Structure formats: structure tokens, C-alpha cells
Amino acid sequence: MRFGAEVNDFGFVNVVSYLLVFAAAIFGLLAMMLTTRRRVWLTALLTPIAVGALLLAIFRLDRVDSEIVPKFVWRWTKAAELPESKGAATLAEDAFFAPRDTDYPQFLGPNADSTLPTVEVETNWSKHPPKIAWKQAIGKGWSGFVVQGNAAYTMEQRDKEEWVSCYDADSGQMLWHYAIPGLHSHPLGGTGPRATPAIFDGRVYAQSAVNQLVCLDMRTGELVWSFEMLTATKSTQADFEASVAWGRSASPVIVDGKVLAALGGITQGGDANSTLHSLIALDPKTGNEVWRAGSDQISYSTPVVATLLGQPQILYISESTVTAHAIVDGAELWSVKWPSHSNSNANVSQPIALDDSHVLLSKGYGGGAELLKISRNDSSWTAETVWKSEGVLRTKFTSCVIKDGHAYGLNDGILECVNLETGKRTWKKGRYRHGQVLLIGDTLVITAENGSVVLVATDSNELRELASLQVIGDVTWNTAALSGNRLLIRNSDEAACIILPLKTATLKDAASD
């Protein structure tokens, strides 16, 4: 990685700062050893060690934020009491789960693009304030919520189990959970599941950070089927996480009678014995394998269904490649290089089909953005670069949203607007760190990393922050979900439902405020 490409990555800067401080301390100690008496330099060595040991006895490391800043808590701090499920016998009637036009059924929403064009947010919060309907502790993890009717689903870590949990979106009451054995934890990436569930045809599909993809009855949480990724790739958790350090993060996607998932795997004794495939398609009713595709290691991105030049296809950003696949059999249509490593400068952001022949790519870790032009001649597909810039849209944990020929995204944690025709930045301002962005009507609804909800106008000329509300705590990386006027947000410690004032008729379909 080039330093010039990383200077605005605050995590990179902090790591370099830590190393410089450590190097300066070592240099200073060596200088003291050469110029002072033994008692002096020995005192200088042992004092910080003793202070550090005392601090570690009092505090414990809780987590690390997106800028590699450690968060410590008192060692005697008790864990928050987590909600427990009521059990299937107490579930509400069928109307509770009935689909609505305002449902949020999958990762990044109905169209999987973080955009809700038919809803308008009331931005005058002095006159029409939002209200926090409920806020409570939740198990660790980076999954977002999905919603159908009044039922909200997410994933969370409970001891050594990954739970798929069903909540009442109006009250926060847990209705049921399904436990998947497994625990993923990483000092930098935190603990727990990463993927967001998907709802389809009365079932919930959820991907463990470790192994299982499960299909559950959405009303009761009963298991319909499960598929073991590690068995399918003949690998162990340790083998897999040596290459994909932060666990399985791609959310399930359902399209044309198939459940799409990122598979991965390992190479055993050379390419001839590789179990590595980028994608797998399963039958949503049975869990039986339909096809495998791609030969690159997986990333932390989710497959995207798009129609380009009249053909529906699957776009997937793997560890080092952007590839388009036919939905029916996974056959590769086109691909371009998009380098990363899934245990360092990883690919996380989603590809965005801007129209029927253009795809926007973005990534953090100094990667920047690239606009592709897709062409087709009979069965031959090509992808050519329109423009490419390492300086714009460095979306580390997030993806962009598109409005009126401009992309809005968090460039190393700072909100940025980029002209899509030229690839040039029009403005960059507002440090929300590595939160998430929803485009609701004409308004950006940002869940900042500090746990606040911020409204920003989609103005290509300047940053115009309209309103904000502090809701939950720091390190809020999870994607938000809007169903009617209920905005569900969470991080690895807390979840909350905010009743947003809306200008549209969707109010009648949502919870009463």
C-alpha cells in the first residue's frame, strides 16, 4: 500500500502513530542506557511496565473502532442484561407477519441499494421531532435488521452460539431465536455474526459468520434446512479464517428460485485440489446445491442482482475480482480485476449498476472508485474503465448511494459527493466516520459511527446537515432498516427503534407514534 493513498485513512494514520511512539520510546530508552546510570534507565523501563500492568488489572479491552482506537471498560463492569425469547406459543396472529409495501426484506432494502425513493422524511425536527420508541441491549455482532410486517430479524452472538432472532419491531420484545453453534471473534473485527438475514416466501435465510446457512420458518423459528459451508469446502474454521480473517459477512440473496451465498474455501496442495469457489446457489425450498461459480476467495461484499444490457445477472466482488455470472447456471459473463486481500485491505462495498451499461465500484484502504462501461457483442461481454480515481469514494465499511448523477458516500469516514460523469469530487465534509448511509427520498439518513442519526440534504454543491439525534453508543457499523416510519438501528451492544416523522402515506402502514 502506498502511503499517499492512505493519508486520509485515520486508522492507517493511527497505526503509524502508534508505531512511531513505540519506536521513539525504544530509541529514548536505548539513549538512556548509553548515557545514564543503570538505576535511572532501569526505572524508566520498569515504571511504564508497572503502570501498564496496573491499568490492565483495572481495565479490559472491549473493542477497537474503525480508526484502530481501542475502547476500554472497567474489568468489573457487568454485561448488560440481554432480552430473551418469549417462545413460539406466544406469537401474534398471522397479521403480525403479513407483508406490507413498506417492508425491508433484505440487506440494504427492497432493491438492495440503500435507497427508498418513494418515502420522504420530514426534516424539520424542531417542529416534527423523531421519537425513540425503544432502546435495549443486544448480543454482539454486525448484522442489520430486516422487517416484514411487525416482525424484525437480525443475528447476534450469545456465548458460543450465533442466534437468528425475531423481535417485535414496535416494542423490541424478542419473540423467538434459533441458535447456530459457532463463535467468530477477532481483535480488530470484534465478535459475532456479520451477515444480515433475508426474508422470502414466509422463510428467513441467515448466514453464520462461521459455517451454517440456515432457512427458518419466519413465524416460529423452526429449522427448515441448513447447509454447512465448511463441509462443502472441506475446510476447518481455522483454515478458512487464515484467508478470510473477519468471518463470513455476505448476506443471503434470493433470486429466480435460488439462494445465493458467498462460499470461499481453501487450496489444498495446489490448484488441482482447490475447494475454492466464490459463489454457491442453493434451492430455497430444500437447501440442495444448484451450482458453484468463480474461483477467487470471497470478500465481505454481498452478491448483487442487476440487469445489464437486457440480461439479469449476478455481480459479485470477490477478494481480487469483480465478476458477473448468469443466474441460471453461474456461468461467467465478464470480469475485471479489483485487488484486495481478505485478511488486510479487504473488499467490502457493493457494486452499483447505475443503468443498463454502467457499474460503479468503490472501496476503502486507498482503493477509491472506478466506473465501468459494459458492452456486449453476441455472447461476448467486455468491461472497460470510463474513469478511475484512488482519491474518491474510499468506502471502507459502507457503500455509496446515487442521486441525480452524483454518488454520496463516506470517504474514509468523511461524507463526499462525486460527479459520476467525471469522477470528480464536488465536496467532502462532515466526519461521520464509518457509519452507514440510507437515501430516503431526497434526504441522506446517516447512522454515524457514534450512534447518532443525521439528516443531510442531497445537494451536489455543498454539505447541508438538516438535523441529528443521538440514539445509541459508539462503533455503530451495522446497516439501518426503515419500515414505514420505524428506523431500526443497532451496533454490537445496543439496538433501537426510532419513529421518524415522514411526509408520505407510509405512516398509515407503520407503528403508531
C-alpha positions in Angstrom: 0.0 0.0 0.0 1.2 3.4 -0.8 1.3 6.0 2.0 0.0 8.7 -0.3 -3.2 6.7 -0.9 -3.7 6.2 2.8 -3.1 9.6 4.4 -6.8 10.2 4.9 -7.4 6.8 6.3 -7.5 7.6 10.0 -7.0 4.0 11.0 -3.8 3.8 8.9 -2.6 7.1 10.4 -3.3 5.9 14.0 -1.4 2.7 13.4 1.6 4.7 12.0 1.4 7.0 15.1 1.4 4.0 17.5 4.5 2.6 15.7 6.3 6.0 15.8 5.5 6.4 19.5 6.8 2.9 20.2 9.9 3.5 18.1 10.6 6.8 19.9 10.2 5.1 23.3 12.7 2.3 22.3 15.1 4.9 20.9 14.8 7.0 24.1 15.4 4.0 26.3 18.5 3.0 24.3 19.8 6.5 24.6 19.3 6.5 28.4 21.0 3.1 28.6 24.1 4.5 26.9 24.2 7.9 28.8 22.8 7.4 32.3 23.4 5.1 35.2 21.7 1.7 35.4 19.3 2.7 38.1 17.9 5.6 36.1 17.3 3.7 32.9 16.0 0.7 34.7 13.5 2.9 36.5 12.5 4.4 33.1 11.9 0.9 31.8 10.0 -0.6 34.7 7.8 2.4 35.5 5.7 2.2 32.3 5.5 -1.6 32.6 4.2 -1.3 36.1 1.7 1.4 35.2 0.6 -0.6 32.2 0.1 -3.8 34.3 -1.9 -1.8 36.8 -4.2 -0.3 34.1 -4.7 -3.8 32.6 -5.7 -5.0 36.0 -8.3 -2.3 36.2 -9.5 -2.1 32.6 -10.1 -4.6 29.8 -10.2 -4.1 26.1 -13.8 -4.0 25.0 -13.4 -3.4 21.2 -11.5 -1.4 18.6 -13.2 1.2 16.5 -12.8 1.8 12.7 -9.9 4.0 13.3 -8.0 1.4 15.4 -8.6 3.3 18.6 -9.1 0.8 21.5 -12.1 1.1 23.8 -11.6 0.0 27.4 -14.1 -0.7 30.1 -13.7 -1.4 33.8 -13.0 -5.0 34.4 -15.8 -5.3 36.9 -18.4 -3.8 34.5 -21.3 -6.3 34.3 -22.6 -7.2 30.9 -26.0 -5.7 30.1 -29.0 -8.0 30.5 -30.0 -9.3 27.1 -33.6 -9.9 26.0 -34.8 -13.5 25.9 -37.4 -15.0 23.6 -41.0 -15.5 24.7 -41.3 -18.7 22.8 -43.4 -19.6 19.7 -46.6 -20.3 21.7 -47.0 -16.6 22.5 -46.6 -15.4 18.9 -49.0 -12.9 17.5 -51.6 -13.8 14.8 -50.8 -14.1 11.1 -51.5 -10.4 10.5 -48.4 -9.6 12.6 -46.2 -11.2 9.9 -48.2 -10.2 6.9 -46.2 -8.5 4.1 -46.6 -4.7 3.6 -45.5 -2.4 0.8 -43.1 -0.8 3.4 -41.2 -4.0 4.3 -37.4 -4.0 4.4 -36.8 -7.7 3.4 -33.1 -7.9 2.7 -29.6 -6.4 3.1 -29.8 -2.7 2.0 -33.5 -2.8 1.5 -36.1 -3.8 -1.1 -33.8 -3.0 -4.1 -30.6 -3.9 -2.2 -29.2 -0.4 -2.9 -29.8 1.5 0.4 -32.4 3.6 -1.4 -36.1 4.2 -0.7 -37.3 6.6 -3.4 -41.0 6.7 -2.6 -40.6 7.9 1.0 -39.9 11.4 2.2 -38.5 12.3 5.6 -39.8 15.4 7.5 -36.5 17.3 8.0 -37.7 20.0 10.4 -37.1 18.1 13.6 -37.7 21.2 15.7 -41.4 21.1 14.6 -41.7 17.4 13.9 -39.3 15.6 16.3 -38.4 11.9 16.0 -39.1 9.7 18.9 -37.1 6.7 20.3 -39.7 4.0 20.6 -37.4 1.6 22.4 -33.7 1.0 23.1 -32.2 -2.1 24.6 -29.1 -4.3 24.9 -28.5 -6.8 22.1 -26.0 -9.7 21.6 -22.7 -8.8 19.8 -22.4 -8.8 16.0 -22.6 -6.6 12.9 -25.8 -7.8 11.3 -28.5 -5.4 10.4 -32.3 -5.7 10.8 -34.8 -6.8 8.1 -38.5 -6.4 8.6 -41.7 -7.9 7.3 -45.0 -6.7 8.9 -44.3 -6.2 12.5 -41.5 -8.8 12.7 -37.9 -7.7 12.7 -35.0 -10.2 12.3 -31.3 -9.9 13.0 -28.4 -12.0 14.2 -26.4 -11.8 17.4 -23.8 -13.7 19.4 -24.9 -15.4 22.7 -22.0 -17.2 24.4 -20.8 -19.7 21.8 -24.0 -19.6 19.7 -25.0 -17.3 16.8 -28.6 -16.5 17.2 -31.1 -15.7 14.5 -33.5 -13.5 16.5 -37.1 -12.4 15.8 -38.2 -9.2 17.5 -41.5 -7.2 17.7 -40.5 -4.1 15.7 -42.9 -2.0 17.7 -41.8 -3.0 21.2 -38.4 -4.6 21.0 -39.7 -7.8 22.6 -37.9 -10.9 21.4 -40.3 -13.5 20.0 -38.1 -16.4 19.2 -34.5 -17.3 18.4 -32.7 -20.1 16.6 -29.2 -21.0 17.8 -26.4 -21.9 15.4 -23.3 -23.4 17.1 -20.3 -21.3 16.5 -18.2 -18.3 17.6 -16.2 -15.9 15.4 -14.0 -13.3 17.1 -11.1 -11.1 16.0 -9.3 -8.4 18.0 -9.9 -5.8 15.2 -13.2 -7.1 13.8 -15.0 -7.9 17.0 -17.2 -10.8 17.9 -20.3 -12.3 16.4 -22.2 -12.7 13.1 -21.8 -10.2 10.3 -24.4 -11.0 7.6 -27.9 -9.6 7.6 -30.8 -12.1 7.1 -33.2 -12.2 4.2 -36.9 -12.8 4.2 -38.6 -14.6 1.3 -41.9 -16.5 1.0 -42.5 -17.0 4.7 -39.0 -18.0 5.5 -35.9 -16.3 6.9 -32.4 -17.1 5.5 -29.4 -16.4 7.6 -25.6 -16.8 7.2 -23.4 -17.7 10.2 -20.0 -15.9 10.4 -18.5 -19.4 10.8 -20.3 -22.1 8.9 -24.1 -22.6 8.5 -26.5 -21.0 6.1 -30.0 -21.8 7.6 -33.5 -21.5 6.4 -36.1 -20.9 9.2 -39.9 -20.6 9.4 -40.4 -16.9 9.9 -43.3 -17.3 12.3 -41.8 -19.9 14.7 -38.0 -20.0 14.0 -38.2 -23.8 13.3 -35.4 -25.1 11.1 -36.4 -25.9 7.5 -32.9 -26.8 6.3 -29.2 -25.9 6.9 -26.2 -26.0 4.7 -22.6 -26.3 6.1 -20.1 -24.1 4.2 -17.1 -25.7 5.9 -18.2 -29.2 4.9 -18.8 -28.1 1.4 -15.3 -26.7 1.1 -13.6 -29.4 3.0 -12.1 -26.9 5.4 -12.0 -26.0 9.1 -12.8 -22.7 10.7 -9.1 -22.0 11.4 -8.2 -22.9 7.8 -10.8 -20.6 6.4 -10.2 -17.7 8.7 -6.5 -17.7 7.8 -7.6 -16.3 4.5 -10.9 -14.5 5.5 -9.9 -13.1 8.8 -13.1 -11.3 9.7 -15.6 -14.1 9.1 -18.4 -14.7 6.6 -20.1 -11.4 6.0 -22.0 -11.7 2.7 -25.8 -11.7 3.3 -28.0 -14.3 1.5 -29.8 -13.2 -1.7 -32.8 -14.9 -3.2 -33.5 -14.7 -6.9 -35.2 -16.9 -9.5 -35.6 -19.9 -7.3 -32.1 -19.7 -5.9 -30.4 -18.7 -2.6 -27.1 -17.0 -3.5 -24.3 -17.1 -0.9 -20.5 -16.4 -0.9 -18.8 -19.8 -0.4 -15.0 -19.4 -0.3 -12.8 -22.3 0.7 -9.1 -23.2 0.7 -6.5 -24.5 -1.7 -5.3 -28.0 -0.7 -2.0 -29.0 -2.3 -2.2 -26.8 -5.3 -4.9 -25.5 -7.7 -5.8 -29.0 -8.8 -7.2 -29.9 -5.3 -8.7 -26.5 -4.6 -12.1 -26.4 -2.9 -12.3 -22.6 -3.6 -15.4 -21.2 -5.3 -16.6 -17.6 -5.0 -20.4 -18.3 -5.1 -22.9 -21.0 -4.4 -26.5 -21.3 -5.4 -28.9 -23.4 -3.3 -32.6 -24.4 -3.7 -34.5 -22.2 -1.3 -37.0 -24.9 -0.5 -34.6 -27.8 0.2 -31.1 -26.3 0.6 -29.8 -28.6 -2.2 -26.9 -27.3 -4.2 -27.7 -26.0 -7.6 -24.3 -24.6 -8.8 -21.0 -23.2 -7.8 -19.2 -20.4 -9.7 -16.0 -18.4 -9.6 -12.5 -19.5 -8.4 -11.5 -16.5 -6.3 -11.5 -16.2 -2.5 -14.6 -14.4 -1.1 -14.6 -10.9 0.3 -17.0 -9.2 2.7 -19.3 -7.9 -0.1 -22.8 -9.4 -0.8 -23.9 -10.6 -4.3 -26.0 -8.1 -6.3 -28.7 -8.9 -8.8 -28.6 -6.4 -11.7 -29.9 -6.2 -15.3 -27.2 -5.1 -17.8 -27.9 -4.8 -21.5 -31.1 -6.6 -21.0 -29.8 -9.6 -19.2 -30.3 -10.2 -15.4 -27.0 -11.3 -13.8 -25.2 -11.6 -10.5 -22.5 -9.1 -9.7 -20.0 -10.2 -7.1 -16.9 -8.5 -5.8 -14.6 -11.3 -4.5 -11.1 -10.9 -3.0 -9.5 -9.6 -6.2 -12.1 -9.6 -8.9 -15.5 -8.2 -9.9 -17.4 -10.8 -11.8 -20.8 -11.1 -13.5 -22.5 -14.5 -13.6 -25.5 -15.9 -15.3 -28.3 -16.6 -12.8 -29.4 -19.9 -14.3 -26.0 -21.7 -14.0 -23.4 -19.3 -12.6 -21.5 -19.1 -15.9 -19.1 -16.1 -16.0 -20.2 -13.3 -18.3 -17.4 -10.7 -17.7 -14.9 -9.8 -15.0 -12.3 -7.1 -14.1 -9.6 -7.0 -11.5 -10.4 -5.3 -8.2 -7.4 -6.2 -6.0 -7.6 -6.6 -2.2 -6.7 -9.2 0.5 -9.5 -10.6 2.7 -7.2 -10.5 5.7 -6.0 -6.9 5.3 -7.2 -4.3 2.7 -10.5 -6.1 2.1 -13.2 -5.5 -0.4 -16.5 -4.7 1.5 -18.5 -2.2 -0.6 -21.3 -3.2 -3.1 -21.0 -2.8 -6.8 -23.8 -0.4 -8.1 -25.5 -0.8 -11.5 -26.1 2.9 -12.5 -28.0 2.0 -15.6 -28.1 -0.9 -18.1 -24.4 -0.5 -19.1 -22.5 1.2 -16.3 -21.3 -0.2 -12.9 -19.7 1.8 -10.1 -17.1 0.2 -7.9 -15.7 1.7 -4.6 -13.5 0.5 -1.8 -11.6 1.7 1.2 -7.9 1.2 2.2 -6.8 3.6 -0.5 -8.7 1.8 -3.3 -11.1 4.6 -4.4 -13.6 4.3 -7.2 -13.9 3.1 -10.8 -16.7 3.5 -13.3 -17.1 0.6 -15.8 -18.8 0.6 -19.2 -20.3 -2.8 -20.0 -20.6 -3.9 -23.7 -21.9 -6.9 -25.4 -21.3 -8.5 -28.8 -23.5 -11.6 -29.2 -22.3 -13.8 -26.3 -19.0 -11.8 -25.7 -19.1 -9.3 -22.9 -16.5 -6.7 -22.1 -16.0 -4.2 -19.2 -13.9 -1.1 -19.9 -12.9 1.7 -17.5 -14.6 5.1 -18.0 -12.7 6.7 -15.1 -10.8 5.6 -12.1 -9.7 7.6 -9.0 -7.9 6.5 -5.8 -8.9 9.7 -4.1 -12.7 9.5 -4.2 -15.3 7.2 -2.5 -13.0 5.2 -0.3 -15.9 3.4 1.3 -14.2 1.3 3.9 -17.2 -0.5 5.6 -20.1 1.1 3.6 -21.5 1.6 0.1 -22.5 4.6 -1.9 -26.0 5.9 -2.8 -26.8 7.5 -6.1 -28.9 10.7 -6.7 -29.2 12.9 -9.8 -25.9 11.9 -11.4 -23.9 12.0 -8.1 -22.7 9.5 -5.7 -22.7 10.2 -2.0 -20.5 8.1 0.3 -18.3 8.1 3.3 -14.7 8.6 2.1 -12.6 7.3 4.9 -15.4 8.4 7.2 -16.0 11.8 5.7 -19.1 12.4 3.6 -18.4 13.1 0.0 -20.3 14.0 -3.2 -18.8 12.8 -6.5 -20.0 13.7 -10.1 -20.5 10.3 -11.8 -19.8 11.6 -15.3 -16.4 12.9 -14.5 -15.4 11.1 -11.3 -14.5 14.5 -9.7 -15.4 15.4 -6.2 -17.8 18.3 -5.7 -17.4 18.5 -2.0 -16.1 16.5 1.0 -17.2 17.5 4.5 -18.8 16.1 7.6 -16.9 13.4 9.6 -19.4 10.7 10.4 -16.7 8.1 10.5 -17.6 4.6 9.3 -21.3 4.5 9.8 -23.9 3.8 7.1 -25.9 5.8 4.6 -29.6 5.4 3.5 -31.1 7.6 0.7 -34.7 8.2 1.7 -36.4 10.3 -0.9 -34.2 13.3 -1.3 -32.6 13.0 2.1 -29.5 11.1 3.3 -30.2 9.4 6.6 -26.8 8.6 8.1 -26.3 6.4 11.1 -22.9 7.7 12.2 -20.3 5.5 13.9 -21.0 7.4 17.2 -24.6 6.1 17.2 -26.4 9.3 16.1 -28.9 9.6 13.2 -28.1 12.5 11.0 -30.2 14.0 8.1 -28.2 15.6 5.2 -29.7 17.1 2.0 -28.7 15.6 -1.4 -27.1 18.8 -2.5 -24.3 18.4 -5.0 -22.9 21.9 -4.3 -22.4 21.7 -0.5 -22.9 19.8 2.7 -26.2 20.8 4.3 -26.8 19.0 7.6 -30.5 19.3 8.4 -31.0 17.5 11.8 -29.4 15.0 14.1 -30.4 12.8 17.1 -28.0 10.8 19.4 -29.5 7.3 19.8 -27.1 4.5 20.7 -23.4 4.2 21.5 -20.1 4.2 19.6 -18.9 1.8 17.0 -22.2 1.6 15.1 -21.2 -0.1 11.9 -24.4 -2.1 11.3 -26.7 -1.1 8.4 -30.1 0.5 9.3 -33.5 -0.6 8.1 -36.6 1.6 7.5 -40.0 0.0 7.6 -42.8 2.5 7.4 -41.8 5.2 9.9 -39.7 2.8 12.0 -36.0 3.2 11.7 -34.2 0.2 13.2 -30.6 0.6 14.1 -28.1 -1.3 16.1 -24.4 -1.9 16.9 -22.6 -4.7 18.8 -24.1 -3.6 22.1 -27.5 -1.9 21.6 -30.5 -1.8 19.3 -33.1 0.9 18.9 -36.2 1.8 17.0 -36.7 5.5 16.1 -40.1 6.7 14.9 -39.2 9.1 12.0 -41.6 11.9 11.0 -42.5 11.2 7.4 -44.2 13.3 4.7 -45.8 10.3 2.9 -48.7 8.0 3.2 -46.4 5.2 4.5 -47.3 6.5 8.0 -50.5 4.5 8.0 -48.6 1.3 7.4 -46.2 1.7 10.3 -46.3 1.7 14.0 -48.3 4.4 15.7 -46.3 7.2 17.2 
